[in-house]
Amino acid sequence: MSCGEDKGIVVIFEDNHLLVVKKPVNIPTQKDESNDSDMLTLLKEDIKCRYNKPGNVYLGLVHRLDRPVGGVMVFAKTSKAASRLSDQVRTRQFKKVYLAVVHGILNKSEGRLEDYLLKDTRNNVVSVVKEGTPGSKLAILDYKVLGMHNDFSLIKVNLHTGRSHQIRVQLANAGHPLYGDQKYGQSVNKPGQQIALWSNEIALVHPVLKEEMVFTCETPGSEPWNWFDVN
């Protein structure tokens, strides 16, 4: 193994403008107070190694994934690409699809959740609050049930807004906390379980070529994913 491979980095797609990778679970997107290895730093080191680049390497963070969440992730290799992709995120052209395993059987096979979320930055906890609460932001997602196993459901989630912890908080508030979520599903999950939330698909318009592109990443083959015919 060489460069980033021994760090578990899997490149899904790369050109002069984009770097699309599979983010392993339990790695921060960027450096945080834990000071653990983070994706942004690891990928910069990997590019530097693979292309034998001297000095600093530019890599733009376009979107984030929570530390315990894995799956497909897109980075920009130029500031122009970063700016154009950020515009797509803002105008909701940058589409993100997640897979999640949740507790319980949902009443409807598909639907939409709309909530106002408020983040407590000091404790890094997000809550559902009443509309009009100062500092709150509207969060919207669509879901579709793909399968059921005992008292668990596999759902596909289309995000329309990118709020912090959005999927985890909204589904917990709806009575269906994610399998393994230690923060928003403590009462039903066991310590040590890995959260079952996965960045499955990202669709975007190439920042330079203007072509529509779709990138996917299969879920792990471990529990609870292997309870369902996921991929």
C-alpha positions in Angstrom: 0.0 0.0 0.0 1.1 3.5 -0.6 0.1 7.1 0.2 -3.5 7.2 1.5 -4.5 3.6 0.9 -3.1 2.5 4.3 -5.3 5.2 5.9 -8.4 3.6 4.4 -8.9 6.2 1.7 -10.9 5.0 -1.3 -11.1 7.3 -4.3 -14.3 7.0 -6.2 -13.6 9.7 -8.8 -10.9 12.3 -9.5 -10.1 14.9 -12.1 -8.4 18.3 -12.0 -11.4 19.9 -10.3 -13.1 17.2 -8.1 -12.1 14.6 -5.6 -14.8 12.1 -4.6 -14.0 9.6 -1.9 -15.5 7.0 0.4 -15.3 8.5 3.9 -14.6 5.8 6.5 -16.8 5.9 9.7 -15.6 7.6 12.8 -13.2 10.0 11.1 -13.9 13.8 11.5 -14.5 15.7 8.3 -12.1 18.4 9.4 -9.8 19.0 12.4 -11.7 19.3 15.6 -10.9 19.5 19.4 -10.2 15.8 19.5 -7.1 16.4 17.3 -7.7 13.0 15.7 -6.9 12.4 12.0 -9.4 14.1 9.8 -10.5 13.7 6.2 -9.3 17.1 4.9 -5.8 16.6 6.3 -5.5 13.0 5.2 -6.6 13.8 1.7 -4.3 16.7 1.3 -1.4 14.5 2.4 -2.6 11.8 0.0 -2.6 14.2 -3.0 0.8 15.6 -2.0 2.1 12.0 -1.8 0.5 10.7 -5.0 1.5 13.7 -7.2 4.8 14.4 -5.4 3.7 18.0 -4.8 5.9 20.4 -2.9 4.3 22.9 -0.5 0.7 23.2 0.5 -2.1 21.5 -1.4 -5.5 23.1 -1.9 -8.5 21.1 -1.1 -11.9 22.8 -0.6 -14.5 21.4 1.8 -17.9 21.5 0.0 -20.1 19.7 2.5 -19.7 17.7 5.8 -20.6 14.3 7.2 -20.9 13.7 10.9 -18.0 11.9 12.4 -19.7 8.5 12.9 -21.2 8.6 9.3 -19.5 7.1 6.3 -20.0 7.1 2.6 -19.5 9.2 -0.5 -18.0 12.7 0.0 -17.0 15.4 -2.5 -14.1 17.8 -2.2 -13.0 20.6 -4.6 -9.4 20.6 -5.9 -9.5 24.3 -7.0 -11.0 27.5 -5.4 -13.1 28.0 -8.5 -14.6 24.5 -8.2 -15.2 25.1 -4.4 -17.0 28.3 -5.1 -19.3 26.8 -7.8 -20.1 23.7 -5.8 -20.9 25.9 -2.7 -23.3 27.8 -4.9 -24.9 24.4 -5.9 -25.2 23.5 -2.2 -26.8 26.9 -1.5 -29.3 26.6 -4.4 -30.0 22.9 -3.7 -28.6 21.7 -7.0 -26.1 19.6 -5.0 -28.3 16.6 -4.1 -27.5 14.2 -1.2 -29.2 10.8 -0.7 -28.6 8.8 2.5 -29.6 5.4 3.7 -30.5 4.8 7.3 -31.7 2.0 9.5 -34.2 3.3 12.1 -36.1 1.8 15.0 -39.8 1.0 14.4 -42.1 0.6 11.4 -43.1 3.9 9.8 -46.8 4.6 9.3 -46.3 5.8 5.7 -44.1 4.2 3.1 -42.9 7.6 2.1 -43.3 11.1 3.3 -41.7 14.5 4.2 -40.5 15.8 7.5 -40.4 19.6 8.1 -39.1 20.8 11.5 -37.4 23.9 12.9 -34.0 23.0 14.4 -31.9 24.9 17.0 -28.3 24.0 17.6 -26.7 24.2 21.0 -23.1 24.8 19.8 -21.6 24.6 23.3 -22.9 21.0 23.8 -23.1 20.1 20.0 -26.7 19.0 20.4 -29.6 19.9 18.0 -33.2 20.2 19.1 -36.6 20.5 17.4 -38.2 23.8 18.4 -41.3 25.8 17.6 -41.3 27.9 14.4 -40.1 31.4 15.2 -37.7 30.4 17.9 -34.7 32.7 17.7 -31.8 31.1 15.9 -33.8 28.2 14.6 -33.6 27.0 10.9 -36.1 25.1 8.8 -35.1 21.5 8.0 -36.7 19.5 5.3 -36.2 15.9 4.2 -38.1 13.3 2.2 -38.0 9.6 3.1 -38.9 6.4 1.5 -39.1 3.0 3.2 -37.0 0.4 1.3 -37.3 -2.6 3.6 -38.3 -3.9 7.0 -36.7 -6.4 9.4 -38.3 -7.2 12.8 -38.8 -3.8 14.4 -36.4 -1.9 12.1 -36.8 -0.1 8.8 -34.4 0.7 6.1 -35.1 4.1 4.6 -33.8 6.3 1.8 -33.5 10.0 2.8 -33.3 12.9 0.3 -32.1 16.0 2.0 -33.5 19.4 1.0 -31.6 21.3 3.6 -28.2 20.6 5.2 -28.7 21.3 8.9 -26.4 19.9 11.5 -27.4 16.4 12.7 -30.6 16.9 10.6 -31.5 13.3 9.7 -30.7 12.0 13.2 -32.7 14.7 15.0 -35.8 14.8 12.7 -36.2 11.0 12.6 -35.7 10.7 16.4 -38.3 13.5 16.8 -40.7 11.5 14.6 -40.3 8.5 16.9 -37.8 6.6 14.8 -34.3 7.1 16.1 -31.4 5.7 14.0 -29.9 2.4 14.9 -26.8 2.9 17.0 -27.2 6.7 17.4 -25.8 7.3 20.9 -26.7 11.0 20.9 -30.4 11.1 19.8 -31.4 7.5 20.5 -29.7 6.7 23.8 -32.9 5.1 25.3 -33.1 2.4 22.6 -29.5 1.9 21.5 -26.7 0.0 23.1 -23.3 1.7 23.9 -20.7 0.9 21.2 -23.2 0.3 18.4 -22.2 2.0 15.1 -24.8 4.5 13.8 -26.6 3.2 10.7 -26.5 6.3 8.6 -24.7 6.2 5.2 -24.0 8.8 2.5 -25.2 6.7 -0.4 -25.4 9.1 -3.4 -24.4 12.6 -4.4 -25.6 14.3 -7.6 -24.1 17.5 -8.8 -23.2 19.5 -12.0 -19.5 19.4 -12.8 -18.1 22.9 -11.9 -16.3 23.2 -15.2 -17.7 20.7 -17.7 -21.3 21.6 -16.6 -22.2 17.9 -17.0 -24.6 16.2 -14.5 -22.7 13.6 -12.4 -23.9 11.0 -9.9 -21.6 9.3 -7.4 -22.6 6.3 -5.3 -21.1 4.3 -2.5 -22.3 1.0 -1.2 -23.1 0.5 2.5 -21.0 -1.8 4.7 -21.8 -5.5 4.7 -22.1 -5.6 8.5 -25.1 -5.4 10.8 -27.6 -3.8 10.6 -27.1 -3.2 6.8 -27.0 -7.0 6.1 -30.5 -7.4 7.4 -31.7 -5.8 4.2 -31.1 -6.1 0.5 -29.5 -2.7 0.4 -27.4 -2.3 -2.7 
